[in-house]
Amino acid sequence: MSQHIGSTEDTIVALSTAPGVGAIAVIRLSGDDAIKICNSVFKGKDLEKQATHTLHFGTIRDGEKVIDEVVVSLFVGPKSFTKENVVEISCHGSPFIVKQIIKVLLAAGSRLALPGEFTKRAFLNGQFDLAQAEAVADLINSDSAASHEAALNQMRGGFSEQIRQLREELIHFASMIELELDFGEEDVEFADRDDLKQLINNLLKVINALIESFDLGNVIKNGVPTVIAGKPNAGKSTLLNALLNEERAIVSDIAGTTRDVIEDEINLGGITFRFIDTAGIRETEDTIEKIGVERTQAQMKKASLIIYMIDLANDNVVDFNRDINKLENMGIPFIVVGNKIDKAQPELKAAVETVKGSILIAANTKENLDALKDRILEEVNLDNFKSGNTIVTNIRHYDNLLKTRNALQDVLNGLGNNITGDFLAMDIRQSLHYLGEITGEITTDDLLANIFSKFCIGK
Ligand code: GDP
C-alpha cells in the first residue's frame, strides 16, 4: 500500500525521547519500509493493512521472546513529519528495552539514524524550509518562554515568508535585466532602474531590521547578560544567591572573597537573565583580586544590564558619586541597588535615592527583592519580546543577511554608477544566492551536513 517500488531511501530508526529511564520511550522509524520492518517484529494486527494515523497495541518480539508491550502509531507517507512512512513505537521507558527493540529493528532491515536525519528528510521532502528546520532545533533547545516563542514563530514560517517575498521580487528584476542582455546590441531597458533602486532600498530596510533584531534574538536565545557589580562585601553574592534561591556563590565576611566570575541564570517573566557575579569594580592592591577586577570590567563591557550594588552601611558618598559617573560613561543600562537598608547611613541612602530608578534592599533578608526583580524586567523592553515581530536568532541566518546586505549595496552602487546590465545582473544574482541559502532554496551538501549534524540523534 505505501511501498514506493525502487526507492533507495533507507529506513532509519532512533530513540526520539530523551535517553534514560522514563515512563514511556518513543522509538521512531522513517522510510519506505518503516511499516514493513516494524510489522516483522510486531505481534498484533497486521500493520501493513492498517490506515494512517491509527494506534495499535501489541508486543515487540525477538523471535519468540517478548521484549515489551507497546503501542504503535502509524503515519503513512506523505502524511507524516518526514513525508515518508513513519512508525512511532511507544514502549516502556527502560534503556534496556529501548536497546533491545532498536536491535531487532536494525536486524529487520533498518539502520540507525544520523543526528537530525529525520528533520533533514522532512526538509528535503518539502515539509518546511531550512530556516524552519533550524527552528525545530531551536524549539527543542528553548528553555524560556521568550526563546520558545521566537523559535515557534520561526518554525511557523514567520521569518521565511518575509525572505521569500523579497527574493521573488528580486528574481523578477533579475530576469528582466537578463532579458535585456538577450537583446544584446539593441538598447532596451525592460527593468526600470528607478523601480529597481526603490525595490533595493525597500529590501535593505527589511534586511536591516532583521539584522538589528539579531541582538535581541541572541538575548532571547542565550539570556540577557547581566553583571552584578560593586565593592567587595557590598552583598553581591548574597543578592545572587537570593535571586537564584540557592547557595551557589561563596558568601563570606571577608572583603573580596568572591573572586571567581560565576555565571548563573534565572528566569524572570519568561526572560532568561544570565548573571555574572563579579569581584567588584574597585581598584585594589591584591593581585588575585585585581585579576578579578580586570575580569569584572571586561565582563561589564559584555553585559546588557549592570546591577550596581552599593553598601549603604559601609560605603561613602564620594566613592558612590565617582562610581555612578563611571557607570554613566559606560553607556550600558544600569540599576543602582542600595544594599543593607537595615544598617543604612542616612546621607548615603539619600544620595542613592536621588538616582533615578534606584532600589533599596536588604539582600540577606530578601527585603524588597521583588521590587528589584520588577525593575530588572523593566529594563528590558518587553514589547520586543511579544510575538509578531520577526526576530533572527540564528547566527547562520544573521551571517547570510549581512552578506545579502553587502551584495544589495553593490547593486545600489552599480545603479549609481550606471554599470551595464550584465554586472548588475551578477550582483543581483549574488544577493539572491545569499537570501536563498537562508531558506534553503539554494543548498549544498556541506551546508546541510553542517546544519543537521548539530541536531541530536532521533530528531
Ligand atoms: P560581596 O563581596 O559583594 O559578594 O558580598 P557578600 O554577599 O559576600 O556579603 C558580604 C557580607 O554582607 C556578608 O556577611 C553578608 O551576610 C552581609 N550582607 C549582605 N546583605 C546584607 C544586608 O542586606 N544587610 C546586612 N546587614 N548585611 C548584609
Boltz pocket constraint, residues with backbone or C-beta under 6 A from the ligand:
constraints:
  - pocket:
      binder: B
      contacts: [[A, 230], [A, 231], [A, 232], [A, 233], [A, 234], [A, 235], [A, 236], [A, 237], [A, 238], [A, 239], [A, 250], [A, 251], [A, 252], [A, 253], [A, 254], [A, 255], [A, 256], [A, 257], [A, 258], [A, 278], [A, 339], [A, 340], [A, 341], [A, 342], [A, 343], [A, 361], [A, 362], [A, 363], [A, 364], [A, 365]]
      max_distance: 6.0
